[in-house]
């Protein structure tokens, strides 16, 4: 019985389905997994995005931080969209496994370039 689970991305983060690491070089040498994982950048396809960076409600400016209302719902929008192919900084990525698939959660600031079709 399915429980209708939904994975929700929070804030300015994106959920990426990473490219499989190249295990073989252009000249045909096979690389160990640890060598592939040490790459500084990686590519992948964005599966989902968060709402963006939350903005405080102007009415809350005089309140203390702990008194801020969470009802404003205003965010700085994301520059990337689901379906974009991105190159990002690997060291900023957090690997998760969801429904037997591996994904990476990456902050938008770690994305270097995006290609949109």
Helices and strands as residue ranges (DSSP letters): E 13-18, H 33-37, E 41-49, E 53-54, G 58-60, G 65-67, E 75-76, E 85-89, G 90-92, E 94-98, E 101-107, G 108-110, E 111-115
